[in-house]
C-alpha cells in the first residue's frame, strides 16, 4: 500500500489532476499503516507467550501406575539408544503372546543415573520384582552340567535359572564354549531374564480389560461360544480368575475356545473358579503334556506314596472362598523336605504326578519352596503320552495341626 501511495503521488506531477491523485495516495498510506500494526502485534505475541509458558505436571499423572517399567543404569543407555533394548522387549512380547496366549502391556524404560552403570530393575505396577546386570563390554557364560573347567572373570549368577555364571572378555568365548559353558551376549542374557520374570508374573499382568479384549477377539470367529458363557453362565470376572489360575502355573490360554467350552460344561455344577480351573486343565491335557514330554512323547514323573496322598487329601478342603489346607506347618515343611530330596535324586526337568483330589492341595503346599515344580493330576496326562515313573516321594509323619488358607 505504501508503494501505491508513492506511485500516485508521483503521478500528480505529470499534468494529470493533482487533487484526486493526492487524495488516493493519502488513502493508500492510511490503509497501509492500519494493516501494519496487527502484523507487529502478531510477531511480538508468540515471544511473550513462549517466555511465560512453563509445563506443569497434572495431578492425574501421579495417579497413573505403569504395568511394566524397566529402569536401567547409565551403562545401558547405549542399548536403548541403539534400539537393541527395544528389540529385545518386543521379542519378549512376541514370545509371550505365542507361548501363553496373552498380550503384554507396553513397558516403560527409564534411566537411573544413581544406579550401578550396568544394573537394571524390572517393576510391575511400581513394585520391583527383579534386578540384574548386563555388562555390555563382556559376554555372559553360564555354567552347565557338562562344564569341565573354570573360567577367569567376574563371578555372578544367572538370574533366570540360578546357575553360576561369569562375565568374561570376548576373547575367552571359544575357550568357554570348549569347556561346556553356554555363552551369550548381554542383550540375550537380558532377554532371557525378562522373559522368565514375565512368565512367572503373567497372571498379575493379565488385566480385566485384556480379558474383555480376548473375549471380543474370539467372538469374531466363535460368537456362540462366547455368548453362551458370558454373561449368562459366568461373569467376565470369573473367567478372568480361571485364566489367572492357569497362567499362575504357566498353562497357556491360547486355546481360549476350548477353555470357554469347558467352563460352559461345568458352570452349572459349580461357580468356584478353583474347581473350574481343574476342569479346564483336564480339557487342556494334550497342551500341558506337550510342554513337558520329550520328542518320543515320554513324560518322566515322580509319584507320591499312597499314604502321603491320603494325608494330603484329608488335609485339603474346597470351599466357596477357595482352597483351605488344614495340615500343620511342620507337616507341610516335612512334605516339602521329602519332595525336595526326591527331586534332587532325579532329573531337573521331572514333573510330579498325583491323583486329581490331591493335585491342587499339593501345589499350594510346595508353591513357595518349589515355584517352578510342575504338578499334574492323572486326568491331565493325555492318552498319547507315555509315562515313565522315576521314583516315589516317601510318606511323612503327621506333626501337630493347623490351617492354611489358599
Residue pairs with C-beta under 8 A, 6 or more apart in sequence:
1 28
1 29
1 31
1 32
1 35
2 28
2 29
2 32
4 25
4 28
5 25
5 26
5 28
5 29
5 32
6 25
7 25
8 21
8 22
8 24
8 25
8 28
9 21
9 22
9 25
11 21
12 18
12 21
12 22
12 25
65 125
65 126
66 107
66 108
66 123
66 125
66 126
67 105
67 106
67 124
67 125
67 205
67 207
68 104
68 105
68 106
68 107
68 108
68 122
68 123
68 124
68 205
69 107
69 108
69 109
69 110
69 122
69 123
69 126
70 89
70 107
70 108
70 109
70 110
70 120
70 121
70 122
70 123
70 194
71 110
71 111
71 112
71 115
71 120
71 121
71 122
71 123
72 79
72 80
72 85
72 109
72 110
72 111
72 112
72 115
72 119
72 120
73 111
73 112
73 113
73 115
73 116
73 117
73 118
73 119
73 120
74 111
74 113
74 115
74 117
75 117
75 118
75 135
75 136
76 85
76 117
76 118
76 120
76 134
76 136
77 111
78 136
79 85
79 134
79 136
79 186
79 187
80 86
80 109
80 111
84 187
85 109
85 187
85 190
86 109
87 187
88 187
88 188
88 190
88 191
88 194
89 107
89 109
89 194
91 191
92 104
92 191
92 194
92 195
92 198
93 103
93 104
95 195
96 102
96 104
96 195
96 198
96 199
96 202
97 103
97 104
99 199
99 252
100 199
100 202
100 247
100 250
100 252
100 253
100 254
101 252
101 253
101 254
101 255
101 256
102 202
102 205
102 206
102 210
102 214
102 247
102 253
103 210
103 213
104 198
104 205
105 205
105 207
112 121
115 121
116 133
118 133
118 134
118 135
118 136
119 131
119 132
119 133
120 131
120 132
120 133
120 134
120 190
121 128
121 130
121 131
122 128
122 129
122 130
122 131
122 194
122 197
123 129
124 201
124 204
124 205
125 204
129 197
129 201
130 159
130 193
130 197
131 159
132 159
132 189
132 190
132 193
133 156
133 167
134 186
134 187
134 189
134 190
135 154
135 167
135 186
136 186
138 153
138 154
138 167
138 168
138 169
138 170
138 186
139 167
139 168
139 169
139 170
139 172
139 173
139 176
139 183
139 184
139 185
139 186
140 158
140 165
140 166
140 167
140 168
140 183
140 184
140 185
140 186
140 188
140 189
141 151
141 153
141 165
141 166
141 167
141 168
141 172
141 176
141 181
141 182
141 183
142 158
142 161
142 163
142 164
142 165
142 181
142 182
142 183
142 184
143 163
143 164
143 165
143 166
143 181
144 163
144 180
144 181
144 182
146 180
147 179
147 180
147 181
148 179
148 180
149 179
151 166
151 168
151 172
151 175
151 176
151 179
151 181
152 166
152 168
152 172
153 166
153 167
153 168
153 169
153 172
154 166
154 167
154 168
155 164
155 165
155 166
156 164
156 165
156 166
156 167
157 163
157 164
157 165
158 164
158 165
158 189
159 193
159 196
160 192
160 193
160 195
160 196
161 196
166 176
166 181
168 176
168 183
173 183
176 183
177 183
184 192
198 205
199 250
200 371
202 247
202 248
202 250
203 244
203 245
203 247
203 248
206 240
206 243
206 244
206 247
208 236
208 237
208 240
211 236
211 239
211 240
211 243
212 236
214 253
214 256
215 226
215 230
215 236
215 239
218 225
218 226
218 256
218 257
218 260
219 226
219 227
222 257
225 257
225 260
225 261
225 264
226 260
228 264
229 239
229 260
229 263
229 264
229 267
230 236
230 239
230 260
233 263
233 264
233 267
233 268
234 263
234 267
234 271
238 271
238 273
238 276
239 260
239 263
241 273
242 259
242 263
242 273
242 276
242 277
242 280
243 253
243 259
245 273
245 274
245 277
246 252
246 253
246 259
246 277
246 280
246 281
246 284
247 253
249 363
249 374
249 375
250 291
250 374
251 281
251 284
251 287
251 288
252 284
252 287
252 291
253 259
254 287
255 284
255 287
258 283
258 284
259 280
259 283
259 284
261 283
262 279
262 280
262 282
262 283
263 276
263 279
263 280
265 279
266 275
266 276
266 279
267 276
270 276
272 318
272 320
272 322
274 318
274 322
274 323
274 360
275 318
278 356
278 359
278 360
278 377
281 288
281 377
281 379
281 380
282 356
282 377
282 379
282 380
284 380
285 379
285 380
285 381
285 382
286 382
286 384
288 376
288 380
289 299
289 376
289 380
289 381
289 382
289 385
292 299
292 349
292 351
292 374
292 376
293 299
293 385
293 386
294 300
296 386
297 384
297 385
297 386
298 385
298 386
298 387
298 388
299 351
299 381
299 385
299 386
299 387
299 388
300 346
300 347
300 349
300 350
300 351
300 388
300 390
301 350
301 351
301 352
301 353
301 376
301 387
301 388
301 389
301 390
302 342
302 343
302 346
302 350
302 351
302 352
302 353
302 389
302 390
302 391
302 392
302 393
303 352
303 353
303 354
303 389
303 391
303 392
303 393
304 312
304 352
304 354
304 358
304 362
304 392
304 393
305 392
305 393
305 394
305 395
307 395
308 335
308 338
308 393
308 394
308 395
308 396
309 354
309 355
309 358
311 327
311 331
311 395
311 396
311 398
312 327
312 335
312 358
312 361
312 362
312 365
313 355
313 357
313 358
313 361
315 325
315 326
315 327
315 331
315 361
316 323
316 324
316 325
316 326
316 357
316 358
316 360
316 361
317 323
317 324
317 326
318 324
321 405
322 405
322 406
323 360
323 361
323 364
323 405
323 406
324 403
324 404
324 405
324 406
325 332
325 361
325 364
325 365
325 403
325 404
325 405
325 406
326 401
326 402
326 403
326 404
327 335
327 365
327 402
327 404
328 398
328 399
328 400
328 401
328 402
329 400
329 402
329 404
330 399
330 400
331 396
331 397
331 398
331 399
331 400
331 402
332 365
332 404
334 396
334 397
334 399
335 362
335 365
335 366
335 396
336 365
336 366
336 369
336 370
337 396
338 393
338 394
338 396
339 352
339 366
339 370
339 373
339 393
340 369
340 370
342 391
342 392
342 393
342 394
343 350
343 370
343 373
345 391
346 390
346 391
347 390
350 390
351 373
351 374
351 375
351 376
352 362
352 373
352 374
352 375
352 376
352 393
353 376
353 377
353 378
353 381
353 387
353 389
354 362
354 375
354 376
354 377
354 378
355 377
355 378
356 377
356 378
356 379
358 377
359 375
359 376
359 377
359 380
362 375
363 375
364 404
364 406
365 404
366 373
366 375
381 387
